């Protein structure tokens, strides 16, 4: 594991040096790390303060009182809502289902100095079946409506594994068209629709293609660094060169590789080149949230949220402090 981490750091230096040397790389790739020259990128980083949130995916059985109290106690500024007490259809949650409930919920957030940073919908864009497609688009619209009422800036949508009974081209077109449809629906609101790097949509070239063709001011990306690297092994510098300008939100988690697959571990204890990605984001003074995604709902055997969610702020701040030093 240490050897793997050392390799990641060497790769980062190698990619950065190549860019500074002006080698034949894409224009945005050169721009992505060119500010490293003569220390320009890091001259003001001592003032950089990361904004931290966590996804409620990591604490599926906590009530809202515990979620907000724990967030405040451990120095978080935001909450990413992906289910509350296993209710994934957030507009149906008692916290959000009526105007009176939403007012009380927002009051509690203000009292604890917190904001909602993203609502995680289950709206999936890759289905061709008309009934499934309509249902998923309608779900996305309901989440956009709720986010607007909560003054929450982002709604997450995604694809999962590409269906085997469709060509890749069909699936990519369905994703683009569905994404664009929801962006159009969000026009005139304070909400931006974010596609998560998830499932089979984890190759930077595919993500770049989608973003360039959707080309909408209400479209952005959630960069889940682990989702991508554990499968593709693309270096964060290569990924960022293609999709960095579209990243509005991040999911942070770490993992150690197994044969087959991988196992999630606390941030900083695994093999995912998180520090390399953080270098790029912090250098560009990324203004979004570094959101901890501990997949406890889907993987019950993971360590308890009281441990994982408490550990994350210390781990991520230590990583960012290392960048600034």
C-alpha positions in Angstrom: 0.0 0.0 0.0 2.8 2.4 0.8 4.5 1.6 -2.5 1.2 2.3 -4.3 0.9 5.7 -2.5 4.5 6.6 -3.3 3.8 5.7 -7.0 0.8 8.0 -7.0 2.9 10.9 -5.6 5.6 10.3 -8.2 2.9 10.2 -10.9 1.6 13.5 -9.8 5.0 15.1 -10.0 5.6 13.5 -13.4 2.4 14.8 -14.8 2.9 18.2 -13.3 6.4 18.4 -14.7 5.2 17.4 -18.1 2.6 20.1 -18.2 5.0 22.8 -17.0 7.4 21.7 -19.7 4.8 22.4 -22.3 4.7 18.9 -23.7 2.1 18.0 -26.3 -0.9 17.6 -24.0 -4.5 19.0 -24.4 -4.7 22.8 -23.8 -6.8 22.4 -20.7 -4.4 19.9 -19.3 -1.6 22.4 -19.7 -3.7 25.0 -18.0 -4.8 22.6 -15.2 -1.3 22.5 -13.6 0.6 25.4 -15.3 0.0 27.6 -12.2 2.4 25.4 -10.3 5.2 27.3 -12.0 7.3 29.4 -9.5 4.9 28.6 -6.7 2.2 30.8 -8.1 -0.5 28.2 -7.4 0.3 27.9 -3.7 1.1 31.5 -2.8 -2.2 32.1 -1.1 -3.1 28.6 0.0 -2.5 29.4 3.7 -5.9 31.3 3.6 -7.7 28.4 1.9 -10.4 26.8 4.1 -12.0 23.7 2.8 -15.8 23.3 3.2 -16.8 19.9 4.5 -20.0 18.0 4.3 -21.0 14.4 4.7 -23.6 12.3 2.9 -26.4 10.8 5.0 -25.7 7.6 3.1 -23.2 7.0 5.8 -25.7 7.2 8.7 -28.9 5.6 7.4 -30.4 5.1 10.8 -29.7 8.5 12.4 -32.6 10.9 12.9 -32.3 14.5 11.8 -31.5 15.7 15.3 -28.5 13.4 15.5 -27.3 14.2 12.0 -27.3 18.0 12.6 -25.8 17.7 16.1 -23.0 15.4 15.0 -22.2 17.7 12.0 -21.9 20.8 14.2 -19.9 19.0 16.8 -17.3 17.7 14.3 -16.8 20.9 12.3 -18.9 20.3 9.2 -20.5 23.1 7.4 -23.0 21.2 5.2 -25.1 18.1 4.8 -25.6 16.1 1.6 -28.9 14.4 1.9 -29.1 10.9 0.4 -32.0 9.5 2.4 -33.2 10.1 5.9 -33.7 7.0 8.1 -33.8 4.9 4.9 -36.4 7.0 3.2 -34.7 7.7 -0.1 -37.6 9.5 -1.8 -36.8 12.8 0.0 -40.0 14.7 -1.0 -41.9 12.1 1.0 -39.8 12.5 4.1 -41.6 14.1 7.1 -38.8 16.6 7.2 -39.7 17.9 3.7 -43.2 16.8 2.8 -45.0 20.0 3.8 -44.2 23.7 3.9 -44.4 23.8 7.7 -42.0 20.8 7.9 -39.5 22.4 5.5 -39.6 25.7 7.5 -38.9 23.8 10.7 -36.1 21.8 9.1 -34.4 24.9 7.7 -34.7 26.6 11.1 -32.8 23.7 12.7 -30.1 23.9 10.0 -29.6 27.6 10.6 -29.5 27.1 14.4 -26.6 24.7 13.9 -24.8 26.8 11.3 -25.4 24.2 8.5 -26.6 24.3 4.9 -27.9 21.7 2.6 -25.3 21.2 -0.1 -26.9 18.6 -2.4 -30.0 16.4 -2.6 -29.1 12.9 -3.8 -31.9 11.7 -6.1 -32.2 8.2 -7.5 -33.1 9.6 -10.9 -31.3 7.4 -13.5 -30.9 8.6 -17.0 -29.9 5.5 -18.9 -33.3 3.7 -19.2 -34.9 3.4 -22.7 -38.2 1.9 -21.6 -40.7 4.8 -21.8 -42.4 4.2 -18.5 -39.1 3.9 -16.6 -37.7 6.9 -18.4 -40.7 9.1 -17.5 -40.7 7.9 -13.9 -37.0 8.8 -13.5 -37.3 12.1 -15.1 -40.3 12.9 -12.9 -38.3 12.0 -9.9 -35.5 14.3 -10.9 -38.0 17.1 -11.3 -39.5 16.5 -7.9 -36.1 16.7 -6.3 -35.3 19.9 -8.2 -38.5 21.4 -6.8 -37.6 20.4 -3.3 -34.0 21.7 -3.6 -35.4 25.1 -4.8 -37.6 25.2 -1.7 -34.7 24.4 0.6 -32.3 26.8 -1.2 -30.1 23.8 -1.9 -27.8 24.4 -4.9 -27.5 20.9 -6.3 -29.5 17.8 -7.2 -27.6 14.6 -8.0 -28.6 12.3 -10.9 -26.6 9.4 -12.3 -26.4 6.4 -14.6 -25.6 3.0 -13.3 -24.3 0.1 -15.2 -25.0 0.5 -18.9 -27.9 -1.9 -20.0 -26.7 -4.9 -22.0 -29.7 -4.7 -24.4 -28.7 -1.3 -25.6 -25.7 -0.1 -27.6 -23.2 2.2 -25.8 -24.2 5.0 -28.2 -27.9 4.6 -27.4 -27.1 4.7 -23.7 -24.9 7.8 -24.0 -27.6 9.6 -26.0 -30.2 8.7 -23.4 -28.0 10.1 -20.6 -27.3 13.3 -22.5 -31.0 13.9 -23.4 -32.2 13.1 -19.9 -29.6 15.3 -18.3 -30.4 18.2 -20.7 -34.1 17.8 -20.0 -33.6 18.2 -16.2 -31.3 21.1 -16.7 -33.9 22.8 -18.8 -36.5 22.1 -16.0 -34.1 23.7 -13.5 -33.7 26.9 -15.5 -35.1 29.9 -13.6 -34.3 28.2 -10.2 -31.3 28.3 -8.0 -30.6 24.6 -8.6 -27.9 23.1 -10.8 -28.2 19.4 -11.9 -25.1 17.3 -11.2 -24.2 14.1 -12.9 -22.2 11.8 -10.6 -19.2 9.9 -11.9 -20.8 6.6 -11.2 -21.5 3.1 -12.5 -20.2 2.7 -16.0 -19.9 6.5 -16.6 -16.4 6.7 -15.0 -14.1 7.3 -18.0 -13.0 10.9 -18.3 -13.4 10.9 -22.1 -17.1 9.8 -21.8 -17.8 12.4 -19.1 -16.2 15.1 -21.2 -18.3 14.1 -24.2 -21.5 14.3 -22.2 -20.7 17.7 -20.7 -19.6 19.2 -24.0 -22.8 18.1 -25.7 -25.2 18.9 -22.9 -23.5 22.3 -22.7 -26.0 23.9 -20.3 -25.4 26.5 -17.5 -27.4 24.3 -15.2 -25.2 21.2 -15.7 -22.3 20.1 -13.6 -20.5 17.1 -12.3 -19.9 15.4 -9.0 -16.4 14.1 -9.1 -16.3 10.8 -7.1 -12.5 10.3 -7.2 -12.7 6.7 -5.8 -15.5 5.6 -8.2 -13.3 6.4 -11.1 -9.8 5.5 -9.9 -10.7 2.1 -8.5 -11.8 0.9 -11.9 -10.1 3.0 -14.5 -6.8 3.9 -12.8 -6.8 7.2 -14.6 -4.5 9.6 -12.8 -6.4 12.6 -11.3 -4.3 15.0 -13.4 -5.6 13.3 -16.6 -9.2 13.3 -15.3 -9.1 16.9 -14.1 -7.7 18.0 -17.4 -10.9 16.8 -19.1 -13.6 17.4 -16.6 -12.2 19.9 -14.0 -14.1 22.9 -15.3 -17.4 21.1 -14.8 -16.8 19.9 -11.2 -19.1 21.5 -8.8 -19.1 19.0 -5.9 -16.9 16.1 -4.8 -17.4 12.7 -3.1 -14.4 11.7 -1.0 -13.8 8.1 0.1 -10.8 5.8 0.2 -10.2 2.2 -0.5 -7.7 -0.6 -0.6 -7.6 -2.9 -3.6 -8.5 -6.6 -3.3 -8.6 -9.3 -5.9 -11.2 -8.9 -7.0 -12.6 -5.4 -6.2 -11.8 -3.2 -3.3 -12.7 -2.4 0.3 -13.5 1.0 1.7 -11.3 2.3 4.5 -11.0 5.6 6.4 -9.7 8.5 4.3 -5.9 8.5 4.1 -5.7 4.8 5.0 -6.1 3.5 1.5 -4.7 3.6 -2.0 -6.9 6.1 -3.8 -4.7 9.1 -4.9 -6.9 11.5 -3.0 -4.1 13.9 -2.2 -3.2 14.3 -5.9 -6.8 15.2 -6.6 -6.9 17.6 -3.7 -3.7 19.3 -5.0 -5.6 20.2 -8.2 -8.8 21.3 -6.5 -7.1 23.4 -3.8 -4.7 24.9 -6.3 -7.7 26.2 -8.3 -9.4 27.3 -5.1 -12.3 25.0 -5.5 -15.3 26.6 -3.8 -17.5 23.5 -3.5 -17.7 21.0 -0.7 -15.4 18.0 0.0 -18.2 15.6 0.9 -17.5 12.4 2.7 -19.4 9.5 1.3 -19.4 6.4 3.6 -21.6 3.8 1.9 -22.9 2.3 5.1 -26.5 2.0 3.7 -25.3 -0.3 0.9 -22.5 -2.0 2.8 -23.7 -2.6 6.4 -20.4 -4.2 7.5 -18.5 -0.9 7.2 -17.4 0.7 10.5 -20.1 2.6 12.3 -20.8 6.3 11.3 -19.9 7.6 14.8 -16.3 6.5 14.0 -16.1 7.2 10.2 -17.9 10.6 10.1 -15.9 11.8 13.1 -12.6 10.8 11.6 -13.1 12.4 8.2 -12.6 16.1 9.1 -9.3 15.5 10.8 -8.1 13.3 7.9 -9.0 15.6 5.1 -7.7 18.8 6.9 -4.4 17.0 7.5 -4.2 16.2 3.8 -5.0 19.8 2.7 -2.6 21.1 5.3 0.1 19.0 3.8 -0.6 20.7 0.4 -0.3 24.2 1.9 2.9 23.5 3.8 
